[in-house]
């Protein structure tokens, strides 16, 4: 199928012989500046590339190895169009390159790999645009956009998305189990089958399907020959397909466990089910393409609407014109050289990890309160990825108890970061009845603003206070935490911090105000000791 691109003719094209196709070819020396620019790009962004390759080792991003190859294939498919397109000067490409390098410098100074990786892709786009101009860049734009799927999500976006998908998948999975006439009870992410309990952990959120499937959907949308709205539907449908199929998988695991025991949710069977579900997601994507190809005025058989073809052959008689290096590309190499030099001359900005006392030595006696430490299960430790934590139950002898949990991260720039209880508590089956902020007097009379939440599950109620204690700041807003995480990484070379959470039981007939006063008094007791364990 021949592809045409209606673009305004350049001066060279107007001079072309009538009726004879004009193609542009570059001399070997023409590509030498491009090779130098790519080499400088790799040199500048080497740390960011290394970090990205490490992320591709995880199951969620293992498809990252494939995407650059697919992007190269998409460009090859359009090589005939590129040969027929005159490269033009584009100074906006220089500006985009400068912007990408600025993002890199900010990320480098702040030791934030996510910014460095996005800076790499932005700079790459700017270099391509300055080299070929807008007319040719539009031809490779889909392949370029595909590369953004190689960058791992920032950790706080990943955690929030994972928590939401866990809840949705758990609810829909229980619906599937009930279709088989099985009695089941759901508490957040815990599926209670009576004899067995299944927990929908982070690994079962569906992100291991969503990330590769969304990239696959984007590739399918590029190759699909149809209206733009069909391409958009094809790509956007990957999210509901992932959620529904992952929920079906969870439901079927529940059914198999009910009849065959907990072994049906472990080992080879568990992994094989995951592979089958991903293949089923791919099959649904193909079915969707078939349906889209058969509707609307631009109907086509699927083999014509979706096919992987090589570049269109050029006619035997063509007018060959030598490509000239665009004027906008000349500043690129000097700019890259300057940034490469600056990056080497900058003082080594290794992240500062402050010294602190381990939570192991946190006092077990606080005035009249006596504490008893506890341990988290390994699955929670692996999911939260903290460097140190404290979990202890304190009692005052009169029947009142307070659970103290603190998670400390020495660095939050490589993915591990605090998890907000606001997104995690619903996963345990708790319903948030009240949520607000409260100001409490801390040590030395300093005000301490905390999040206050009254949660309930069945007849059990808990009062929860929590806050983010990060590098001398006490914050309640998780998005403000992310901003200061970036700012302190940039200005102080630190990303350490902690989450502190207090919990006490509130019987249905108890006075909530008294429990508020209880937690406020307890905060007054722990505020000063915590400063030894959470650096200012």
C-alpha positions in Angstrom: 0.0 0.0 0.0 1.5 3.3 -1.1 1.8 6.0 1.6 1.7 9.7 0.5 2.5 12.7 2.6 1.1 16.0 1.4 3.6 18.6 2.4 4.5 22.0 0.8 7.3 21.8 -1.7 10.8 23.2 -0.9 12.8 25.3 -3.3 14.8 22.2 -4.3 11.7 20.3 -5.0 10.3 23.1 -7.3 13.5 22.8 -9.3 13.1 19.1 -9.8 12.5 17.7 -13.3 8.7 17.4 -14.0 7.4 13.8 -13.8 10.7 12.6 -12.3 10.8 11.7 -8.6 13.5 13.5 -6.5 15.2 11.7 -3.7 17.9 13.0 -1.4 21.0 11.0 -0.5 23.8 11.9 2.0 27.5 11.5 1.4 29.3 9.4 4.1 30.8 12.5 5.6 27.3 13.9 6.1 26.7 11.3 8.8 30.0 11.9 10.7 28.6 14.9 12.7 25.5 12.8 13.6 27.8 10.0 14.9 29.7 12.5 17.0 26.5 14.0 18.4 25.2 10.5 19.3 28.5 9.7 21.0 28.4 12.9 23.0 24.8 12.2 24.0 25.7 8.8 25.3 28.7 10.2 27.2 26.6 13.0 28.8 23.7 10.7 29.8 25.7 7.6 30.6 24.5 7.4 34.3 20.9 7.9 33.3 21.1 5.2 30.6 22.7 2.8 33.1 19.9 3.4 35.6 17.3 2.8 32.8 18.9 -0.5 31.8 18.8 -1.6 35.5 15.1 -0.8 35.6 14.6 -3.0 32.5 15.7 -6.0 34.6 12.3 -5.8 36.4 9.3 -7.6 35.0 7.3 -4.4 34.7 9.9 -2.8 32.3 11.5 -5.8 30.7 9.9 -4.9 27.4 12.2 -1.8 27.4 14.9 -3.8 25.6 12.6 -4.3 22.6 11.3 -0.8 22.1 14.4 0.9 20.6 14.6 -2.0 18.0 10.9 -1.5 17.2 11.4 2.3 16.8 14.3 1.6 14.4 12.0 -0.8 12.5 9.3 1.9 12.2 11.9 4.4 10.9 13.1 1.9 8.4 9.5 1.4 7.2 9.4 5.1 6.4 12.8 5.3 4.8 11.4 5.8 1.3 9.3 8.8 2.6 12.4 10.2 4.3 14.4 9.8 1.0 11.8 11.8 -0.8 11.7 14.6 1.9 14.2 17.5 1.8 15.7 18.1 5.3 15.2 21.7 6.4 16.6 24.1 9.0 14.7 24.1 12.3 16.0 26.4 15.0 13.2 25.1 17.3 15.2 21.9 17.3 18.1 23.8 18.9 15.8 25.2 21.5 14.4 21.8 22.3 18.0 20.5 22.6 18.8 23.3 25.1 15.7 22.5 27.0 16.5 18.8 27.2 20.1 19.5 28.4 18.7 21.9 31.0 16.4 19.1 32.3 19.5 16.9 32.4 21.5 19.4 34.4 18.7 19.9 36.9 18.4 16.1 37.2 22.2 15.7 37.6 22.4 18.4 40.3 19.5 16.9 42.1 20.7 13.3 41.5 17.3 12.4 40.2 17.5 9.7 37.5 14.0 10.2 36.2 14.7 13.8 35.2 18.0 12.7 33.6 16.2 10.0 31.5 13.5 12.4 30.3 16.2 14.9 29.5 17.9 12.3 27.4 14.8 11.7 25.2 14.0 15.4 25.0 17.6 16.2 23.9 17.4 13.3 21.3 14.2 14.8 19.9 15.9 18.2 19.7 18.9 16.8 17.8 16.7 15.0 15.3 14.6 18.0 14.7 17.5 20.3 14.2 19.1 17.8 11.8 16.1 17.1 9.6 13.5 19.8 10.2 9.8 19.6 11.0 8.7 18.0 7.6 11.0 14.9 8.1 10.6 14.8 11.9 6.9 14.4 11.6 7.6 11.2 9.6 9.6 9.6 12.5 7.5 11.2 15.3 5.6 8.0 16.1 8.9 6.0 16.5 10.3 8.8 18.6 7.2 8.9 20.9 7.5 5.2 21.4 10.8 5.7 23.2 9.1 7.4 26.1 7.7 4.1 27.1 11.2 3.0 28.0 11.4 5.4 31.0 10.2 4.0 34.3 7.5 5.9 36.1 8.4 8.0 39.1 8.0 6.0 42.2 5.2 8.0 43.8 3.1 7.7 40.5 3.9 4.0 40.4 2.9 3.4 44.0 -0.4 5.3 43.7 -1.3 3.6 40.4 -0.4 0.2 41.9 -2.6 0.8 45.0 -5.6 1.8 42.9 -5.3 -1.1 40.5 -4.9 -3.6 43.4 -8.3 -2.4 44.9 -10.1 -2.5 41.5 -8.6 -5.9 40.6 -9.5 -7.4 44.0 -13.2 -6.2 43.7 -13.6 -7.5 40.2 -11.7 -10.7 41.0 -14.2 -11.4 43.9 -17.0 -10.8 41.4 -15.6 -13.6 39.2 -15.2 -16.0 42.1 -18.9 -15.4 43.1 -20.0 -16.3 39.5 -18.9 -19.8 40.3 -21.1 -20.0 43.4 -18.3 -19.7 45.9 -18.8 -17.8 49.1 -16.1 -15.2 49.5 -15.5 -12.1 51.6 -13.3 -9.2 50.6 -11.5 -6.8 52.9 -9.5 -4.3 50.8 -7.0 -6.5 49.0 -7.6 -9.6 51.1 -9.8 -12.2 49.6 -11.2 -14.5 52.3 -12.3 -17.9 51.0 -13.0 -19.3 54.5 -10.3 -21.9 54.6 -7.8 -19.8 52.7 -7.0 -16.1 52.5 -5.4 -14.6 49.3 -3.8 -11.2 49.4 -3.6 -9.2 46.1 -0.1 -7.8 46.6 1.6 -5.1 44.5 3.0 -7.7 42.1 -0.7 -8.7 41.3 -1.8 -5.1 40.6 -1.6 -5.7 36.8 1.2 -3.2 36.1 3.3 -6.1 34.8 0.7 -6.4 32.1 -0.2 -2.7 31.7 3.3 -1.3 30.9 4.2 -3.8 28.1 0.6 -4.0 26.8 0.3 -0.2 26.6 3.5 -0.1 24.6 2.2 -2.9 22.4 -1.1 -1.0 21.9 0.8 2.1 20.9 2.8 0.2 18.3 -0.4 -1.4 17.0 -2.0 2.1 16.8 1.0 3.3 14.7 0.8 0.4 12.3 -3.0 0.3 12.1 -4.3 1.9 8.9 -7.5 3.8 9.9 -8.9 7.0 11.3 -7.2 8.7 14.2 -10.1 7.9 16.6 -9.6 4.2 15.9 -5.9 4.5 16.7 -6.7 6.4 19.9 -9.3 3.7 21.0 -6.8 1.0 20.2 -4.2 2.5 22.5 -6.5 3.7 25.3 -8.2 0.3 25.5 -5.1 -1.3 26.9 -5.9 0.0 30.4 -9.4 -1.6 30.7 -8.2 -4.8 29.0 -5.4 -5.1 31.5 -7.6 -4.4 34.5 -10.3 -6.8 33.3 -8.0 -9.7 32.4 -5.9 -9.3 35.6 -9.1 -9.3 37.6 -10.2 -12.5 35.8 -6.8 -14.0 36.6 -7.2 -13.2 40.3 -10.7 -14.6 40.3 -9.6 -17.9 38.6 -6.8 -18.2 41.1 -9.4 -17.9 43.9 -11.6 -20.6 42.2 -8.6 -22.9 41.8 -7.4 -22.4 45.4 -11.0 -23.1 46.7 -11.0 -26.5 45.0 -7.3 -27.4 44.8 -5.6 -25.7 47.8 -3.2 -22.8 48.2 -0.6 -24.5 46.0 -2.7 -23.4 43.0 -1.6 -19.8 43.7 2.1 -20.5 43.9 5.1 -21.5 41.8 4.9 -22.6 38.2 1.1 -22.6 38.0 1.0 -19.0 39.2 3.6 -17.9 36.7 2.0 -19.9 33.9 -1.4 -18.2 34.5 0.3 -14.8 34.2 1.8 -15.8 30.8 -1.6 -17.1 29.6 -3.4 -13.9 30.7 -0.9 -11.7 28.8 -1.4 -13.8 25.7 -5.1 -13.4 26.1 -4.7 -9.6 26.4 -2.8 -9.6 23.2 -5.5 -11.7 21.5 -8.1 -9.2 22.7 -6.1 -6.4 21.2 -6.0 -8.2 17.8 -9.8 -8.8 18.1 -10.3 -5.2 18.7 -8.3 -4.3 15.6 -10.5 -6.6 13.6 -13.6 -4.9 14.9 -12.3 -1.4 14.3 -11.2 -2.4 10.7 -14.7 -3.5 9.9 -16.6 -0.4 11.0 -16.7 3.2 9.6 -16.4 4.4 6.1 -12.7 3.3 5.9 -13.4 -0.4 6.2 -10.6 -2.8 5.4 -9.8 -6.4 5.9 -7.6 -6.9 8.9 -4.6 -8.1 6.8 -4.8 -4.7 5.0 -5.6 -2.6 8.0 -2.8 -4.0 10.0 0.3 -5.3 8.4 4.1 -4.9 8.9 5.5 -3.9 5.5 8.9 -2.8 4.3 9.6 0.6 2.8 7.9 1.4 -0.5 10.3 0.6 -3.4 11.5 3.7 -5.3 11.1 3.8 -9.1 14.1 2.9 -11.2 14.4 6.4 -12.6 14.8 9.1 -10.0 16.6 12.4 -9.7 19.2 12.2 -6.9 20.1 15.3 -5.0 22.9 15.5 -2.4 21.7 16.3 1.1 23.1 19.3 2.8 23.7 19.6 6.5 21.0 21.9 8.0 22.2 25.2 9.4 20.4 24.5 12.6 22.5 21.4 13.2 25.8 23.3 13.3 25.3 24.6 16.9 24.4 21.1 18.2 27.9 19.6 18.6 29.4 22.7 20.3 26.5 22.8 22.7 26.9 19.1 23.5 30.6 19.6 24.0 30.0 22.5 26.4 27.5 20.4 28.5 29.8 17.4 28.4 32.7 19.5 29.7 30.5 21.2 32.4 29.2 17.9 33.6 32.8 16.8 34.2 33.9 20.0 35.8 30.9 20.1 38.2 31.9 19.0 41.7 31.1 15.3 42.4 27.6 15.4 43.7 27.2 12.1 45.5 24.1 12.0 47.6 24.7 12.9 51.2 23.5 10.1 53.5 23.3 11.6 57.0 24.4 9.6 60.1 21.6 8.5 62.4 20.8 6.1 65.2 19.0 2.9 64.2 15.4 2.4 65.3 16.6 -0.6 67.2 17.7 1.8 70.0 14.4 3.7 70.1 13.3 3.9 73.8 10.9 1.2 74.9 9.8 3.4 77.9 8.2 6.8 77.4 7.0 8.2 80.7 4.2 5.8 81.7 4.2 4.0 78.4 5.9 0.6 77.9 6.6 -0.5 74.4 7.0 -3.9 72.8 8.6 -4.1 69.3 7.1 -6.2 66.5 8.3 -7.3 63.1 6.7 -6.9 59.6 6.3 -9.9 57.3 8.9 -10.2 54.6 6.4 -9.5 51.8 5.7 -6.0 53.3 9.4 -5.3 53.8 10.1 -6.2 50.2 7.2 -4.0 48.9 8.0 -0.9 51.1 11.8 -1.0 50.4 12.7 1.1 53.4 16.2 1.1 55.0 15.1 0.9 58.6 11.8 0.8 60.4 10.2 0.8 63.8 7.0 -1.1 64.7 6.0 -1.1 68.4 2.9 -1.4 70.5 2.9 0.9 73.6 0.6 0.6 76.6 0.1 2.9 79.6 -1.2 0.2 82.0 -4.7 1.6 82.0 -5.8 -0.3 78.8 -4.9 2.3 76.3 -2.5 1.2 73.5 -0.8 3.1 70.7 0.9 1.4 67.7 3.9 3.4 66.5 5.2 2.7 63.0 8.1 4.7 61.4 9.7 3.9 58.0 13.0 5.5 57.2 14.6 5.9 53.7 18.2 7.0 53.5 17.7 7.7 49.8 14.5 8.2 47.7 16.0 9.0 44.4 16.3 5.5 42.9 12.7 4.5 43.2 12.1 3.6 46.9 10.1 6.2 48.7 7.5 6.6 51.4 4.1 5.1 50.8 1.2 7.2 51.9 -1.2 5.5 54.3 -4.1 7.3 52.5 -3.6 5.0 49.5 -2.4 1.9 51.5 -5.1 1.7 54.2 -8.0 0.9 51.8 -6.0 -2.0 50.6 -6.3 -3.6 54.0 -10.1 -3.4 53.9 -10.4 -0.2 56.0 -12.9 2.5 55.1 -11.9 6.1 55.7 -14.8 7.7 57.6 -13.0 11.0 58.4 -9.9 12.7 57.1 -8.5 16.0 58.1 -5.4 17.8 59.4 -4.7 18.7 63.0 -2.1 20.9 64.6 -0.4 19.6 67.8 2.2 21.0 70.1 5.4 19.1 69.7 8.6 19.2 71.7 9.5 22.7 72.9 6.0 24.0 72.1 6.7 23.8 68.3 3.5 23.2 66.3 3.3 19.9 64.5 0.7 19.5 61.8 -0.4 15.9 61.2 -2.9 14.0 59.1 -5.8 12.6 61.1 -8.0 9.7 59.8 -10.7 7.8 61.5 -11.0 4.4 59.7 -13.4 1.5 60.1 -13.7 -2.2 59.1 -16.8 -3.9 60.4 -17.2 -3.1 64.1 -13.5 -2.1 64.5 -12.5 1.5 64.4 -9.0 3.0 64.4 -7.8 6.5 64.8 -4.7 7.2 62.7 -2.3 10.1 62.8 0.6 10.3 60.3 3.0 12.7 58.8 6.1 12.9 56.6 9.2 13.9 58.5 11.8 14.8 55.8 15.1 16.6 56.3 13.8 18.9 59.1 10.4 19.4 57.6 7.1 18.0 58.8 4.5 17.7 56.0 1.1 16.2 55.5 0.7 16.6 51.7 2.4 13.8 49.7 2.7 16.0 46.6 4.5 18.7 48.6 6.8 15.9 49.9 7.7 15.2 46.3 8.4 18.8 45.5 10.8 19.2 48.5 12.3 15.9 47.7 13.3 17.4 44.3 14.3 20.7 45.8 16.5 19.2 48.6 18.1 16.8 46.2 19.0 19.9 44.1 20.1 22.2 46.8 21.2 19.9 49.7 22.1 16.7 47.9 19.8 14.8 50.3 16.6 12.7 49.7 16.4 10.9 53.1 13.2 11.0 55.0 10.6 9.0 57.0 6.9 8.4 57.4 5.6 8.3 61.0 2.2 6.8 61.9 0.4 6.4 65.1 -2.7 4.2 65.5 -5.0 3.6 68.5 -8.3 1.6 68.7 -11.5 3.5 69.1 -14.4 1.2 70.2 -17.8 2.2 68.7 -19.0 3.4 72.1 -15.8 5.3 72.9 -15.3 9.1 73.0 -13.2 10.0 69.9 -12.1 13.3 71.4 -10.4 11.4 74.3 -8.5 9.3 71.8 -7.5 12.4 69.9 -6.1 13.8 73.2 -4.3 10.5 73.8 -2.5 10.6 70.5 -1.7 14.2 70.9 0.0 13.5 74.3 1.9 10.6 72.8 3.2 12.7 69.9 4.5 15.2 72.5 6.4 12.3 74.1 8.0 10.9 70.9 8.7 14.2 69.1 12.1 14.9 70.7 13.3 11.2 70.6 12.4 10.8 67.0 14.9 13.6 66.0 17.7 11.3 67.0 16.5 8.7 64.5 15.3 10.9 61.7 18.0 13.4 60.8 17.0 17.1 60.6 
